[in-house]
Amino acid sequence: MKRSLPPAFVAVLLLAGCQSGRPKTGSAVPAGPDPLRPYVGDVRVLRAKADEKSVTVGAKQRLSGECDMAVRVRGAGFQKGGALFTLETIGRPAVGGREPRCRSIQPTVQLLFAGLSPAASDLRTRVDSVLMTPEAYLVSKGVAFDHATAETPKEIASPDVLARAPEALLGRKVKTWPRLLLSVSPYVRAPSGRIRQESEVEFDAVVGTDGRVHDPLLKTTLSQAHQDVVLSALSRWRYEPARTADAPVAARISSRLNLRLY
C-alpha cells in the first residue's frame, strides 16, 4: 500500500524546487572576454622603470628613466585601483649593441595602470606604450622593422660550403647575411642572490624572412630552467633578414649570447 506524503512536506519540496530554478540574488553577471588575457605569458619590453619593484602609471603619464628590460607577463587582472600586471624579468635588451643602464635588477615587477578598466577605449594603447613588443621597441629607438611573422621557412641558405647542396647553392646567391637589430641577454636569479656570474652560450638557428629566430639549437649545456630563459630571450631577437639580389631569404646562423646570473 502506497503512503502519501504529508501536504506540508510536499509544499516544502515544491518551494525548494522553485527557488533552485531561480538565479541567486546578487549573482555576478557573466563577464565578457578578458582584454588582459592576451598579455599573460607574452614577453615584452618594460620601458624606463624596470629597476623598480613597483611601478604605477597614470592615464596621461609619460615614464622617464633609462632601465628597459625584457619581461614575461606572469599575471594580469583588474582591481579597484586599475589593471595590475605581475612581470618576471627575462633579460636586458640591446639595440645596435647598446644596452640600457639599470641601477639594479628586479626579479619581479608589479606594474599598475592606474584607473584602467576593462571598458577603457585606450586600454591597448596605454599598455602597449609601456609593455612594448620587440617591433615597437625598435621603432622607439629609431629602427624601422616591418617584417610580418611567417612560418618556419623550408628553403634556407647556408654560409657553410659543406652544407647540404640546396642550402649551399642558395647561400652562394646571398648578397647580405642577417644583421642583428635587437638582442636580449638573458638574466637568471641565483637562489642565494649572491652569485654574480656571466657565461657564454653558443647557439645555431635560422633567421627567417620575417627577421625572427626559428628552430634555435643551444650548443652549450644548460639546466632546463636556464634553457627556458635563454629560449624566451631568443624569441625576442630581431634581425634584418638575409637577401639575394631579388628578395629576402631565410638563412642559417651560428652565434652566441651572454647568460647572466645575478
C-alpha positions in Angstrom: 0.0 0.0 0.0 1.5 3.4 -1.0 1.8 6.0 1.6 1.1 9.6 0.6 3.4 12.4 1.8 2.0 15.0 4.2 0.7 18.1 2.4 3.1 20.4 4.3 6.1 18.3 3.2 5.0 18.4 -0.4 4.7 22.2 -0.2 8.3 22.5 1.1 9.6 20.4 -1.7 7.8 22.5 -4.3 9.1 25.7 -2.8 12.7 24.4 -2.8 12.4 23.4 -6.4 11.1 26.8 -7.5 13.9 28.5 -5.6 16.6 26.3 -7.1 15.5 27.3 -10.6 15.8 31.0 -9.9 19.1 32.9 -10.2 20.6 33.7 -6.8 20.1 37.2 -5.7 23.2 39.3 -6.2 24.9 36.7 -8.5 27.6 38.1 -10.9 26.7 38.8 -14.5 28.8 36.6 -16.8 31.8 38.6 -17.8 32.9 39.1 -21.4 36.3 38.3 -22.8 39.2 39.5 -20.6 41.1 42.1 -22.5 44.2 41.4 -20.4 44.3 37.7 -21.1 46.3 38.0 -24.4 49.2 39.6 -22.5 49.6 36.8 -20.0 52.6 34.6 -21.0 53.9 37.1 -23.5 57.4 38.5 -23.4 57.5 42.3 -23.8 59.9 45.1 -23.1 59.1 47.1 -20.0 60.2 50.7 -20.6 62.1 53.1 -18.3 61.3 51.7 -14.8 62.4 48.1 -14.9 64.8 48.6 -12.0 61.9 49.4 -9.6 59.9 46.7 -7.7 56.6 48.6 -8.1 55.6 51.0 -10.8 52.4 53.0 -11.2 51.5 54.6 -14.5 48.8 57.3 -14.6 46.5 57.9 -17.6 48.5 60.6 -19.2 51.8 59.9 -17.6 54.9 59.6 -19.7 57.5 57.3 -18.0 61.0 58.7 -17.6 64.1 56.5 -16.9 66.8 54.6 -18.6 66.2 51.0 -17.4 64.4 48.8 -20.1 64.1 45.1 -19.5 62.5 42.2 -21.4 59.8 40.7 -19.1 57.3 37.9 -19.1 53.8 38.7 -18.1 53.1 36.2 -15.3 49.7 37.6 -14.4 47.3 40.5 -15.2 44.0 41.5 -13.8 41.7 44.3 -12.8 41.4 45.6 -9.3 39.9 48.6 -7.6 42.8 50.9 -8.5 43.3 49.8 -12.1 45.0 47.0 -14.0 47.8 45.2 -12.2 50.5 43.3 -14.1 53.0 40.9 -12.5 56.2 40.8 -14.5 59.1 38.4 -14.4 62.5 39.7 -15.6 63.8 37.8 -18.6 66.8 39.8 -19.8 68.3 43.1 -20.9 67.6 44.3 -24.5 70.1 45.9 -26.7 69.6 47.8 -29.9 72.7 48.2 -32.1 74.7 46.5 -29.3 73.8 49.2 -26.8 72.2 48.1 -23.5 70.1 50.4 -21.3 71.5 51.4 -17.9 69.9 50.0 -14.7 70.6 50.7 -11.1 69.5 47.2 -10.1 67.9 44.0 -11.4 64.4 43.2 -10.1 63.4 39.5 -10.3 59.7 40.6 -10.5 58.0 43.9 -11.0 54.4 44.9 -10.1 53.1 47.3 -12.7 49.8 49.2 -12.1 48.0 51.1 -14.8 46.0 53.5 -12.5 42.3 53.9 -13.3 42.4 51.4 -16.2 39.1 49.5 -16.6 38.0 46.7 -18.9 35.8 49.1 -20.9 38.6 51.7 -21.4 38.9 52.6 -25.1 42.6 53.4 -24.7 43.4 50.1 -22.8 45.6 48.6 -25.5 47.3 52.0 -26.3 48.2 52.5 -22.6 49.5 49.0 -22.0 51.4 48.8 -25.3 53.2 52.1 -24.7 54.8 50.7 -21.5 55.0 47.0 -22.3 56.3 47.1 -25.8 56.5 44.4 -28.5 60.1 44.0 -29.9 58.9 45.7 -33.1 57.5 48.8 -31.3 60.7 48.9 -29.1 62.9 49.0 -32.2 60.7 51.8 -33.7 61.1 53.8 -30.4 64.8 53.6 -30.9 64.6 54.9 -34.4 64.9 51.5 -36.2 62.3 50.5 -38.7 61.1 46.9 -38.7 58.1 45.9 -40.8 58.5 42.2 -41.3 55.3 40.3 -40.6 55.5 37.0 -38.7 55.9 34.0 -41.0 56.1 30.2 -40.6 59.3 28.3 -40.3 61.0 28.5 -43.7 61.6 25.5 -45.9 64.2 27.0 -48.2 67.2 28.0 -46.3 70.6 29.5 -47.3 73.8 28.4 -45.5 77.1 30.2 -45.5 78.8 26.8 -44.9 80.2 25.4 -48.2 79.9 21.9 -46.7 76.1 22.3 -46.0 73.5 20.3 -47.9 73.6 21.1 -51.6 70.4 23.1 -51.8 71.4 25.3 -48.8 74.9 25.8 -50.1 73.7 26.7 -53.5 71.2 29.3 -52.2 73.9 30.5 -49.9 76.1 31.4 -52.9 73.3 33.7 -54.1 73.2 35.7 -50.8 74.3 39.3 -51.1 73.9 40.2 -47.4 73.6 37.9 -44.4 71.3 38.5 -41.4 72.1 41.7 -39.4 71.2 41.8 -35.7 68.9 44.6 -34.8 67.6 43.7 -31.3 69.1 41.2 -28.9 68.1 40.2 -25.3 70.8 39.0 -22.9 69.0 36.5 -20.5 69.1 37.0 -16.8 68.6 34.3 -14.2 68.1 34.9 -10.5 70.5 32.9 -8.3 68.7 31.2 -5.4 71.0 32.8 -2.8 71.0 36.1 -4.5 74.8 36.3 -4.0 76.2 34.9 -7.2 77.4 37.3 -9.9 78.3 35.3 -13.0 78.3 35.6 -16.7 78.7 32.7 -19.1 78.7 32.5 -22.9 76.0 30.3 -24.6 76.5 29.3 -28.2 73.6 28.5 -30.5 72.6 27.7 -34.1 69.4 29.0 -35.6 67.6 30.0 -38.7 66.7 33.7 -39.3 63.5 33.7 -41.4 62.4 36.2 -44.0 60.4 37.7 -41.1 63.6 38.6 -39.2 62.8 36.3 -36.3 64.7 33.3 -34.8 63.4 29.9 -35.9 64.5 26.5 -34.6 67.2 27.6 -32.2 69.6 24.9 -31.0 71.6 25.6 -27.9 75.1 24.1 -28.2 76.1 24.9 -24.6 74.9 22.5 -21.9 72.4 24.2 -19.5 69.8 23.2 -16.9 66.3 23.1 -18.2 65.4 26.2 -16.2 68.2 28.1 -17.8 67.4 26.8 -21.3 63.8 28.1 -20.9 65.1 31.6 -20.1 67.6 31.6 -22.9 65.0 30.4 -25.5 62.5 33.1 -24.2 65.1 35.7 -24.7 66.0 34.4 -28.2 62.3 34.6 -29.2 62.6 38.3 -29.0 65.7 38.8 -31.0 65.1 40.6 -34.3 67.3 40.7 -37.5 67.3 42.3 -40.8 66.9 39.2 -43.0 69.5 37.9 -45.5 68.9 38.9 -49.1 69.8 37.7 -52.5 69.7 40.1 -55.4 66.0 39.5 -55.7 64.4 39.0 -52.3 64.9 38.3 -48.6 65.8 34.6 -47.8 65.9 32.5 -44.7 69.5 31.8 -43.5 71.3 29.7 -41.0 73.4 31.5 -38.3 75.8 30.5 -35.6 76.0 33.0 -32.8 76.4 33.4 -29.0 74.9 35.3 -26.2 75.7 36.1 -22.5 73.7 34.4 -19.8 73.9 36.4 -16.6 73.3 35.0 -13.1 72.5 37.7 -10.5 
